[in-house]
Amino acid sequence: QTQLFGVLLAAASNFLISVSLNIQKCAHLRLVCRAEPKPCYRSKLWCCGIALLGLAELGTFTAYALAPIALLAPLGSVSVIGSAFISVFFLKKTMRTADILGGTLTITGIYLLVTFAPNVPQELTARQVQNYLVSWPFLVYSILEILIFCILLYFYKRKAVKHIMVLLMMVALLASLTVIAVKAVSSMIALSVKGKMQLTYSIFYIMSVLMATSCAFQVKFLNQAVHLYEATAVVPINFVFFTTSAIISGVIFYREFQSAALLSVFMFLFGCLLSFLGVIIIARNKKEEHLQIPFIDYGHIPGENLTGKIQPDSHCSCYGTLNKEDDLVKRQS
């Protein structure tokens, strides 16, 4: 019952995340259409979206204390499905055949995940976390992960390689540490609330620092990927990488499939594959929507007597009809 509640809580939280993101986007669209735009934090609709996002993240954090990582990580697909269908009502988008097909595949995959997920004890004490942390499988895994991350970071920093795969692989490596730390911290807090105090152990604070640090760097590289590439490419690749790394970390650190039958493992992996395909189909060929930027009236700019109107180029940071090269030549001359 505890594991089932964790699954339902994680699914509801991921669905709430998609609702929150669509509310925030709706608020931004309304602010852009106003005659006198105001900061987003002064919009009640945007603040409501942020509050829902915080509530959803709290629910996800709590779910990690109740269910295995291998089961919770793939449930992130619920937010992708939810976003695709909710945007039809919030942002008046058109329902596509790909959305229906992808949603069907993802829901089927989630059903298989829940049915064949590992059933392991979820009460993690501080001493258990300490033992897991110094076990030889995790030490080997962490050394390999650090080496791979350092190699990717070298290409990212020294060689200026900012390919989407490099960025999202670094995000996935950091995410594996994040989910390990989140589960440890949330489990120790849950036990402390029940009366079995775990917050006096130093491992609780070590895992808390690891959780905050890995999450911060994860967000940094993910934002870099979103800035350089289309969200339609970032979302499915990040979901596949994150889910895979989270499942591997749960298997190695928490030994979640230690006593699982071979058929259960196969069906679980098949459910993951269906979820991956569903998310990729939903995101595939989904065009990014750009806000309509109105023309600029020179007559409204102080110090300008011109009345001509030009359309800004939405694909570059400069306004006007001159491209960057022409503008640079004129400045030099």
C-alpha positions as a LaTeX table, in Angstrom:
\begin{tabular}{lrrr}
\hline
Residue & $x$ (\AA) & $y$ (\AA) & $z$ (\AA) \\
\hline
Gln1 & 0.00 & 0.00 & 0.00 \\
Thr2 & 2.86 & 2.38 & 0.79 \\
Gln3 & 4.46 & 1.79 & $-2.62$ \\
Leu4 & 1.13 & 2.22 & $-4.41$ \\
Phe5 & 0.55 & 5.51 & $-2.59$ \\
Gly6 & 4.02 & 6.65 & $-3.63$ \\
Val7 & 3.25 & 5.82 & $-7.26$ \\
Leu8 & $-0.07$ & 7.69 & $-7.18$ \\
Leu9 & 1.58 & 10.66 & $-5.45$ \\
Ala10 & 4.39 & 10.78 & $-8.03$ \\
Ala11 & 1.94 & 10.50 & $-10.95$ \\
Ala12 & $-0.28$ & 13.25 & $-9.51$ \\
Ser13 & 2.76 & 15.46 & $-8.87$ \\
Asn14 & 4.05 & 15.04 & $-12.42$ \\
Phe15 & 0.60 & 15.83 & $-13.80$ \\
Leu16 & 0.50 & 18.91 & $-11.56$ \\
Ile17 & 3.87 & 19.99 & $-12.98$ \\
Ser18 & 2.41 & 19.97 & $-16.50$ \\
Val19 & $-0.60$ & 22.00 & $-15.29$ \\
Ser20 & 1.76 & 24.47 & $-13.62$ \\
Leu21 & 3.93 & 24.93 & $-16.71$ \\
Asn22 & 0.90 & 25.51 & $-18.92$ \\
Ile23 & $-0.53$ & 28.04 & $-16.47$ \\
Gln24 & 2.79 & 29.91 & $-16.44$ \\
Lys25 & 2.94 & 29.94 & $-20.25$ \\
Cys26 & $-0.65$ & 31.16 & $-20.40$ \\
Ala27 & 0.25 & 33.97 & $-17.98$ \\
His28 & 3.23 & 34.99 & $-20.12$ \\
Leu29 & 1.04 & 35.10 & $-23.24$ \\
Arg30 & $-1.47$ & 37.33 & $-21.47$ \\
Leu31 & 1.26 & 39.67 & $-20.22$ \\
Val32 & 2.74 & 40.04 & $-23.71$ \\
Cys33 & $-0.67$ & 41.01 & $-25.13$ \\
Arg34 & $-1.17$ & 43.79 & $-22.57$ \\
Ala35 & $-0.80$ & 47.40 & $-23.69$ \\
Glu36 & 1.47 & 48.04 & $-20.70$ \\
Pro37 & 3.38 & 44.85 & $-19.88$ \\
Lys38 & 4.20 & 44.19 & $-16.24$ \\
Pro39 & 6.66 & 41.79 & $-14.58$ \\
Cys40 & 5.50 & 38.17 & $-14.46$ \\
Tyr41 & 5.78 & 38.02 & $-10.65$ \\
Arg42 & 3.00 & 40.61 & $-10.42$ \\
Ser43 & 0.60 & 38.34 & $-12.28$ \\
Lys44 & $-1.71$ & 36.32 & $-10.03$ \\
Leu45 & $-1.99$ & 33.61 & $-12.68$ \\
Trp46 & 1.80 & 33.23 & $-12.89$ \\
Cys47 & 2.13 & 33.13 & $-9.09$ \\
Cys48 & $-0.55$ & 30.44 & $-9.00$ \\
Gly49 & 1.48 & 28.39 & $-11.48$ \\
Ile50 & 4.64 & 28.76 & $-9.39$ \\
Ala51 & 2.76 & 27.73 & $-6.23$ \\
Leu52 & 1.45 & 24.61 & $-8.00$ \\
Leu53 & 4.97 & 23.82 & $-9.19$ \\
Gly54 & 6.31 & 24.02 & $-5.63$ \\
Leu55 & 3.50 & 21.78 & $-4.39$ \\
Ala56 & 4.22 & 19.26 & $-7.16$ \\
Glu57 & 7.95 & 19.16 & $-6.36$ \\
Leu58 & 7.14 & 18.60 & $-2.69$ \\
Gly59 & 4.88 & 15.68 & $-3.67$ \\
Thr60 & 7.63 & 14.17 & $-5.85$ \\
Phe61 & 10.13 & 14.53 & $-3.01$ \\
Thr62 & 7.76 & 12.73 & $-0.63$ \\
Ala63 & 7.09 & 9.97 & $-3.18$ \\
Tyr64 & 10.78 & 9.00 & $-3.23$ \\
Ala65 & 10.47 & 7.97 & 0.42 \\
Leu66 & 7.59 & 5.62 & $-0.43$ \\
Ala67 & 8.51 & 3.86 & $-3.69$ \\
Pro68 & 11.60 & 2.63 & $-5.59$ \\
Ile69 & 13.58 & 5.01 & $-7.81$ \\
Ala70 & 13.25 & 2.59 & $-10.74$ \\
Leu71 & 9.47 & 2.97 & $-10.59$ \\
Leu72 & 9.25 & 6.71 & $-9.95$ \\
Ala73 & 11.75 & 7.94 & $-12.55$ \\
Pro74 & 9.78 & 6.75 & $-15.64$ \\
Leu75 & 6.64 & 8.38 & $-14.25$ \\
Gly76 & 8.07 & 11.68 & $-15.45$ \\
Ser77 & 6.38 & 10.77 & $-18.73$ \\
Val78 & 3.07 & 11.69 & $-17.07$ \\
Ser79 & 4.10 & 15.36 & $-17.18$ \\
Val80 & 4.87 & 15.08 & $-20.91$ \\
Ile81 & 1.47 & 13.49 & $-21.64$ \\
Gly82 & $-0.30$ & 15.95 & $-19.37$ \\
Ser83 & 1.39 & 18.92 & $-21.01$ \\
Ala84 & 0.43 & 17.70 & $-24.49$ \\
Phe85 & $-3.25$ & 17.28 & $-23.62$ \\
Ile86 & $-3.66$ & 20.21 & $-21.23$ \\
Ser87 & $-2.17$ & 22.62 & $-23.77$ \\
Val88 & $-5.14$ & 21.82 & $-26.00$ \\
Phe89 & $-7.45$ & 23.40 & $-23.41$ \\
Phe90 & $-5.16$ & 26.07 & $-21.92$ \\
Leu91 & $-3.37$ & 27.31 & $-25.05$ \\
Lys92 & $-5.98$ & 26.24 & $-27.66$ \\
Lys93 & $-3.55$ & 23.97 & $-29.51$ \\
Thr94 & $-4.71$ & 21.32 & $-31.97$ \\
Met95 & $-4.81$ & 17.69 & $-30.84$ \\
Arg96 & $-2.54$ & 15.64 & $-33.12$ \\
Thr97 & $-2.67$ & 11.95 & $-34.00$ \\
Ala98 & 0.89 & 11.69 & $-32.66$ \\
Asp99 & $-0.32$ & 12.94 & $-29.25$ \\
Ile100 & $-2.97$ & 10.21 & $-29.07$ \\
Leu101 & $-0.59$ & 7.46 & $-30.24$ \\
Gly102 & 2.21 & 8.63 & $-27.95$ \\
Gly103 & $-0.13$ & 8.94 & $-25.00$ \\
Thr104 & $-1.47$ & 5.42 & $-25.57$ \\
Leu105 & 2.03 & 3.94 & $-25.71$ \\
Thr106 & 3.14 & 5.84 & $-22.62$ \\
Ile107 & 0.10 & 4.84 & $-20.57$ \\
Thr108 & 0.63 & 1.20 & $-21.58$ \\
Gly109 & 4.26 & 1.49 & $-20.54$ \\
Ile110 & 3.30 & 3.00 & $-17.18$ \\
Tyr111 & 0.88 & 0.13 & $-16.55$ \\
Leu112 & 3.68 & $-2.39$ & $-17.16$ \\
Leu113 & 6.04 & $-0.40$ & $-14.94$ \\
Val114 & 3.62 & $-0.38$ & $-12.03$ \\
Thr115 & 2.73 & $-4.06$ & $-12.49$ \\
Phe116 & 6.29 & $-5.41$ & $-12.73$ \\
Ala117 & 8.17 & $-2.88$ & $-10.57$ \\
Pro118 & 10.49 & $-4.24$ & $-7.85$ \\
Asn119 & 8.87 & $-4.62$ & $-4.45$ \\
Val120 & 11.58 & $-3.67$ & $-1.96$ \\
Pro121 & 11.44 & $-2.30$ & 1.62 \\
Gln122 & 11.28 & 1.50 & 1.56 \\
Glu123 & 12.29 & 2.36 & 5.13 \\
Leu124 & 15.88 & 3.52 & 4.82 \\
Thr125 & 17.80 & 4.29 & 7.98 \\
Ala126 & 20.91 & 6.43 & 8.14 \\
Arg127 & 23.05 & 3.36 & 8.83 \\
Gln128 & 21.68 & 1.59 & 5.75 \\
Val129 & 22.50 & 4.64 & 3.60 \\
Gln130 & 26.04 & 4.63 & 5.03 \\
Asn131 & 26.47 & 0.96 & 4.15 \\
Tyr132 & 25.18 & 1.51 & 0.63 \\
Leu133 & 27.53 & 4.47 & 0.20 \\
Val134 & 30.67 & 2.42 & 0.88 \\
Ser135 & 29.60 & $-0.75$ & $-0.95$ \\
Trp136 & 31.97 & $-1.82$ & $-3.74$ \\
Pro137 & 29.34 & $-1.78$ & $-6.57$ \\
Phe138 & 28.55 & 1.87 & $-5.85$ \\
Leu139 & 32.23 & 2.79 & $-5.46$ \\
Val140 & 33.02 & 1.29 & $-8.88$ \\
Tyr141 & 29.92 & 2.97 & $-10.37$ \\
Ser142 & 30.79 & 6.36 & $-8.85$ \\
Ile143 & 34.40 & 6.19 & $-10.10$ \\
Leu144 & 33.23 & 5.40 & $-13.65$ \\
Glu145 & 30.65 & 8.16 & $-13.46$ \\
Ile146 & 33.21 & 10.72 & $-12.27$ \\
Leu147 & 35.61 & 9.75 & $-15.05$ \\
Ile148 & 32.94 & 10.05 & $-17.74$ \\
Phe149 & 31.72 & 13.35 & $-16.32$ \\
Cys150 & 35.28 & 14.77 & $-16.23$ \\
Ile151 & 35.83 & 13.76 & $-19.86$ \\
Leu152 & 32.57 & 15.41 & $-20.92$ \\
Leu153 & 33.36 & 18.50 & $-18.85$ \\
Tyr154 & 36.80 & 18.74 & $-20.51$ \\
Phe155 & 35.22 & 18.78 & $-23.97$ \\
Tyr156 & 32.57 & 21.24 & $-22.75$ \\
Lys157 & 35.01 & 23.69 & $-21.13$ \\
Arg158 & 38.29 & 23.33 & $-23.04$ \\
Lys159 & 37.07 & 22.35 & $-26.49$ \\
Ala160 & 33.81 & 24.36 & $-26.35$ \\
Val161 & 31.82 & 21.31 & $-27.42$ \\
Lys162 & 28.21 & 22.10 & $-26.58$ \\
His163 & 26.45 & 19.34 & $-28.47$ \\
Ile164 & 23.04 & 18.41 & $-27.10$ \\
Met165 & 24.19 & 14.87 & $-26.30$ \\
Val166 & 27.18 & 16.13 & $-24.29$ \\
Leu167 & 25.05 & 18.55 & $-22.27$ \\
Leu168 & 22.27 & 16.07 & $-21.54$ \\
Met169 & 24.69 & 13.27 & $-20.68$ \\
Met170 & 26.17 & 15.54 & $-18.01$ \\
Val171 & 22.65 & 16.30 & $-16.79$ \\
Ala172 & 21.89 & 12.58 & $-16.60$ \\
Leu173 & 25.08 & 11.79 & $-14.66$ \\
Leu174 & 24.26 & 14.51 & $-12.15$ \\
Ala175 & 20.63 & 13.36 & $-12.01$ \\
Ser176 & 21.70 & 9.88 & $-10.91$ \\
Leu177 & 23.35 & 11.42 & $-7.85$ \\
Thr178 & 20.35 & 13.67 & $-7.28$ \\
Val179 & 17.81 & 10.83 & $-7.13$ \\
Ile180 & 20.07 & 8.79 & $-4.81$ \\
Ala181 & 20.38 & 11.75 & $-2.44$ \\
Val182 & 16.69 & 12.69 & $-2.70$ \\
Lys183 & 15.56 & 9.19 & $-1.77$ \\
Ala184 & 18.00 & 9.04 & 1.16 \\
Val185 & 17.04 & 12.46 & 2.53 \\
Ser186 & 13.28 & 12.00 & 2.08 \\
Ser187 & 13.40 & 8.52 & 3.67 \\
Met188 & 15.35 & 9.76 & 6.69 \\
Ile189 & 12.95 & 12.68 & 7.14 \\
Ala190 & 9.95 & 10.32 & 6.89 \\
Leu191 & 11.42 & 8.01 & 9.55 \\
Ser192 & 12.18 & 10.98 & 11.80 \\
Val193 & 8.56 & 12.15 & 11.51 \\
Lys194 & 7.44 & 8.67 & 12.57 \\
Gly195 & 9.57 & 8.95 & 15.72 \\
Lys196 & 12.76 & 7.17 & 14.58 \\
Met197 & 15.13 & 10.14 & 14.63 \\
Gln198 & 17.64 & 10.05 & 11.77 \\
Leu199 & 18.56 & 13.74 & 11.53 \\
Thr200 & 21.33 & 13.45 & 14.11 \\
Tyr201 & 23.49 & 11.37 & 11.74 \\
Ser202 & 26.08 & 13.20 & 9.65 \\
Ile203 & 25.10 & 11.19 & 6.56 \\
Phe204 & 21.79 & 13.09 & 6.43 \\
Tyr205 & 23.60 & 16.41 & 5.96 \\
Ile206 & 26.12 & 14.91 & 3.54 \\
Met207 & 23.29 & 13.63 & 1.34 \\
Ser208 & 21.46 & 16.97 & 1.67 \\
Val209 & 24.51 & 18.86 & 0.38 \\
Leu210 & 24.94 & 16.30 & $-2.43$ \\
Met211 & 21.27 & 16.72 & $-3.36$ \\
Ala212 & 21.44 & 20.52 & $-3.49$ \\
Thr213 & 24.79 & 20.66 & $-5.33$ \\
Ser214 & 23.99 & 18.06 & $-7.97$ \\
Cys215 & 20.55 & 19.58 & $-8.55$ \\
Ala216 & 22.01 & 23.08 & $-9.02$ \\
Phe217 & 24.57 & 21.96 & $-11.62$ \\
Gln218 & 21.95 & 19.77 & $-13.28$ \\
Val219 & 19.69 & 22.80 & $-13.76$ \\
Lys220 & 22.64 & 24.82 & $-15.11$ \\
Phe221 & 23.48 & 22.35 & $-17.89$ \\
Leu222 & 19.81 & 21.71 & $-18.67$ \\
Asn223 & 19.17 & 25.44 & $-19.07$ \\
Gln224 & 22.19 & 25.60 & $-21.39$ \\
Ala225 & 20.69 & 22.83 & $-23.52$ \\
Val226 & 17.27 & 24.52 & $-23.64$ \\
His227 & 18.94 & 27.80 & $-24.61$ \\
Leu228 & 20.90 & 26.26 & $-27.51$ \\
Tyr229 & 18.41 & 23.70 & $-28.81$ \\
Glu230 & 14.69 & 23.33 & $-29.42$ \\
Ala231 & 12.65 & 22.05 & $-26.49$ \\
Thr232 & 11.17 & 19.41 & $-28.80$ \\
Ala233 & 14.65 & 17.85 & $-28.98$ \\
Val234 & 15.68 & 18.46 & $-25.37$ \\
Val235 & 12.56 & 17.02 & $-23.69$ \\
Pro236 & 12.58 & 13.45 & $-25.11$ \\
Ile237 & 16.37 & 13.04 & $-24.98$ \\
Asn238 & 16.54 & 14.36 & $-21.43$ \\
Phe239 & 13.68 & 12.09 & $-20.36$ \\
Val240 & 15.36 & 8.99 & $-21.79$ \\
Phe241 & 18.78 & 9.85 & $-20.34$ \\
Phe242 & 17.39 & 10.86 & $-16.93$ \\
Thr243 & 15.19 & 7.78 & $-16.59$ \\
Thr244 & 17.98 & 5.41 & $-17.65$ \\
Ser245 & 20.53 & 6.92 & $-15.26$ \\
Ala246 & 18.00 & 6.98 & $-12.40$ \\
Ile247 & 17.09 & 3.30 & $-12.89$ \\
Ile248 & 20.77 & 2.29 & $-13.04$ \\
Ser249 & 21.56 & 4.25 & $-9.88$ \\
Gly250 & 18.58 & 2.69 & $-8.07$ \\
Val251 & 19.69 & $-0.80$ & $-9.12$ \\
Ile252 & 23.32 & $-0.26$ & $-8.08$ \\
Phe253 & 22.92 & 1.87 & $-4.94$ \\
Tyr254 & 19.65 & 0.59 & $-3.46$ \\
Arg255 & 19.74 & $-2.89$ & $-5.09$ \\
Glu256 & 16.12 & $-2.59$ & $-6.18$ \\
Phe257 & 16.12 & $-5.57$ & $-8.57$ \\
Gln258 & 18.21 & $-7.85$ & $-6.36$ \\
Ser259 & 15.52 & $-10.52$ & $-5.90$ \\
Ala260 & 13.34 & $-9.81$ & $-8.95$ \\
Ala261 & 12.41 & $-12.57$ & $-11.40$ \\
Leu262 & 13.82 & $-12.45$ & $-14.94$ \\
Leu263 & 10.33 & $-12.08$ & $-16.47$ \\
Ser264 & 9.55 & $-9.12$ & $-14.20$ \\
Val265 & 12.80 & $-7.41$ & $-15.19$ \\
Phe266 & 12.08 & $-7.99$ & $-18.89$ \\
Met267 & 8.50 & $-6.65$ & $-18.67$ \\
Phe268 & 9.67 & $-3.67$ & $-16.64$ \\
Leu269 & 12.28 & $-2.78$ & $-19.28$ \\
Phe270 & 9.65 & $-3.26$ & $-21.99$ \\
Gly271 & 7.41 & $-0.81$ & $-20.13$ \\
Cys272 & 10.28 & 1.69 & $-20.04$ \\
Leu273 & 10.78 & 1.26 & $-23.79$ \\
Leu274 & 7.10 & 1.95 & $-24.48$ \\
Ser275 & 7.25 & 5.08 & $-22.30$ \\
Phe276 & 10.35 & 6.27 & $-24.17$ \\
Leu277 & 8.68 & 5.73 & $-27.55$ \\
Gly278 & 5.52 & 7.50 & $-26.39$ \\
Val279 & 7.40 & 10.60 & $-25.22$ \\
Ile280 & 9.50 & 10.71 & $-28.42$ \\
Ile281 & 6.38 & 10.44 & $-30.61$ \\
Ile282 & 4.62 & 13.21 & $-28.69$ \\
Ala283 & 7.62 & 15.55 & $-28.96$ \\
Arg284 & 8.57 & 14.62 & $-32.55$ \\
Asn285 & 7.78 & 17.23 & $-35.23$ \\
Lys286 & 6.19 & 19.50 & $-32.64$ \\
Lys287 & 6.98 & 23.00 & $-33.81$ \\
Glu288 & 8.06 & 25.67 & $-31.36$ \\
Glu289 & 5.62 & 28.53 & $-31.14$ \\
His290 & 7.10 & 32.02 & $-31.25$ \\
Leu291 & 5.26 & 34.98 & $-29.88$ \\
Gln292 & 4.12 & 37.52 & $-32.41$ \\
Ile293 & 6.33 & 40.60 & $-31.99$ \\
Pro294 & 4.59 & 43.81 & $-33.03$ \\
Phe295 & 6.29 & 46.33 & $-35.28$ \\
Ile296 & 8.25 & 49.21 & $-33.79$ \\
Asp297 & 6.93 & 52.68 & $-34.38$ \\
Tyr298 & 9.85 & 55.16 & $-34.58$ \\
Gly299 & 7.43 & 57.97 & $-33.85$ \\
His300 & 7.09 & 56.68 & $-30.28$ \\
Ile301 & 10.84 & 56.65 & $-29.61$ \\
Pro302 & 12.13 & 59.83 & $-27.91$ \\
Gly303 & 14.50 & 61.80 & $-30.14$ \\
Glu304 & 13.30 & 60.17 & $-33.36$ \\
Asn305 & 11.15 & 62.05 & $-35.87$ \\
Leu306 & 10.85 & 59.12 & $-38.27$ \\
Thr307 & 7.48 & 57.56 & $-38.80$ \\
Gly308 & 8.67 & 54.44 & $-40.63$ \\
Lys309 & 7.95 & 51.05 & $-39.15$ \\
Ile310 & 10.14 & 48.00 & $-39.22$ \\
Gln311 & 9.69 & 44.42 & $-38.13$ \\
Pro312 & 12.33 & 43.07 & $-35.73$ \\
Asp313 & 14.09 & 39.86 & $-36.64$ \\
Ser314 & 12.90 & 37.19 & $-34.19$ \\
His315 & 15.94 & 35.02 & $-34.88$ \\
Cys316 & 18.61 & 37.46 & $-33.71$ \\
Ser317 & 19.15 & 39.90 & $-30.87$ \\
Cys318 & 19.31 & 43.04 & $-33.03$ \\
Tyr319 & 16.42 & 45.10 & $-34.34$ \\
Gly320 & 15.96 & 46.45 & $-37.82$ \\
Thr321 & 16.63 & 45.17 & $-41.28$ \\
Leu322 & 20.41 & 45.08 & $-41.01$ \\
Asn323 & 21.99 & 41.76 & $-40.19$ \\
Lys324 & 24.88 & 41.44 & $-37.76$ \\
Glu325 & 27.59 & 41.45 & $-40.46$ \\
Asp326 & 26.28 & 44.59 & $-42.18$ \\
Asp327 & 25.89 & 46.31 & $-38.84$ \\
Leu328 & 29.48 & 45.46 & $-37.89$ \\
Val329 & 30.84 & 46.85 & $-41.17$ \\
Lys330 & 28.96 & 50.10 & $-40.70$ \\
Arg331 & 30.24 & 50.46 & $-37.13$ \\
Gln332 & 33.85 & 49.91 & $-38.25$ \\
Ser333 & 33.53 & 52.42 & $-41.08$ \\
\hline
\end{tabular}
